[in-house]
Amino acid sequence: QVQLVESGGDLVQAGGSLRLSCAASRSLFSIDLMGWYRQAPGKQRELVATITSGGRINYQDFVKGRFTISRDVARNTVYLQINSLKPEDTAVYYCYAAHIGHAYWGQGTQVTVSS
């Protein structure tokens, strides 16, 4: 099993930055895939970015250079840096892990961007 705990969400003004954190309960090298999703009010949950156990990174097209996924393997933590925040980035951001055929989710962290 994998437990995920997110943090870092906040209320920020447009143009600001945030770094979200996701602490995993086991070594990142043992988790096949980790990533970040987000769900805006009234919308479906959408993928933002992923990172494999080997460190390969993939971003969705809408990220457009504003989002950066990274990890600290010593801390078993994955990060999502978001720059130049826009009101449309307002959403609950969820950490995701795929491990031995199972999917795990964190509880989510709220990001609210004011205009």
GUKOL-63199 format. One record per residue (C-alpha): residue in three letters; x, z, y. Coordinates in steps of 0.5 Angstrom, whole numbers, padded with zeros to 4 digits, always signed. Layout:
<sites>
AlaXZY...
</sites>
This chain:
<sites>
Gln+0000+0000+0000Val+0002-0001+0007Gln-0001+0004+0013Leu+0000+0001+0020Val-0001+0004+0027Glu-0001+0000+0033Ser+0001+0003+0040Gly+0002+0000+0047Gly-0005-0002+0049Asp-0007-0001+0056Leu-0010-0003+0063Val-0006-0007+0067Gln-0007-0012+0072Ala-0006-0020+0072Gly+0001-0022+0072Gly+0004-0015+0069Ser+0007-0014+0062Leu+0006-0010+0056Arg+0010-0009+0049Leu+0005-0007+0043Ser+0008-0003+0037Cys+0006-0003+0030Ala+0010+0002+0026Ala+0009+0000+0018Ser+0010+0006+0013Arg+0015+0002+0009Ser+0021-0003+0010Leu+0019-0009+0013Phe+0024-0013+0008Ser+0019-0011+0003Ile+0013-0014+0007Asp+0012-0021+0006Leu+0009-0022+0012Met+0007-0018+0019Gly+0003-0021+0025Trp-0001-0020+0031Tyr-0008-0022+0031Arg-0013-0021+0037Gln-0021-0020+0038Ala-0024-0021+0045Pro-0031-0019+0046Gly-0036-0023+0043Lys-0031-0028+0040Gln-0027-0028+0033Arg-0021-0025+0031Glu-0015-0030+0032Leu-0008-0030+0030Val-0003-0029+0035Ala+0004-0029+0032Thr+0007-0028+0025Ile+0014-0026+0022Thr+0016-0026+0015Ser+0020-0021+0011Gly+0026-0026+0012Gly+0025-0026+0020Arg+0022-0033+0020Ile+0017-0033+0026Asn+0011-0037+0028Tyr+0007-0037+0034Gln+0000-0040+0035Asp+0000-0046+0040Phe-0004-0042+0046Val+0002-0037+0046Lys+0006-0042+0051Gly+0012-0038+0051Arg+0008-0032+0054Phe+0008-0028+0047Thr+0014-0025+0043Ile+0014-0022+0037Ser+0020-0018+0034Arg+0022-0013+0030Asp+0026-0007+0029Val+0028-0006+0021Ala+0031+0001+0022Arg+0024+0003+0025Asn+0020-0001+0021Thr+0017-0003+0027Val+0014-0010+0029Tyr+0013-0011+0037Leu+0009-0016+0041Gln+0012-0017+0048Ile+0006-0020+0053Asn+0008-0023+0059Ser+0005-0026+0065Leu-0002-0023+0063Lys-0008-0026+0064Pro-0015-0023+0064Glu-0017-0028+0058Asp-0012-0024+0054Thr-0016-0018+0054Ala-0018-0016+0047Val-0017-0011+0042Tyr-0010-0013+0038Tyr-0009-0012+0031Cys-0003-0011+0027Tyr-0003-0015+0020Ala+0001-0014+0014Ala+0001-0018+0007His+0004-0015+0001Ile+0003-0017-0006Gly-0003-0021-0005His-0006-0015-0001Ala-0008-0015+0007Tyr-0007-0009+0011Trp-0010-0008+0018Gly-0008-0003+0023Gln-0014+0001+0027Gly-0012-0004+0033Thr-0010-0003+0041Gln-0014-0005+0047Val-0011-0009+0052Thr-0015-0010+0058Val-0013-0014+0064Ser-0016-0014+0071Ser-0016-0020+0076
</sites>
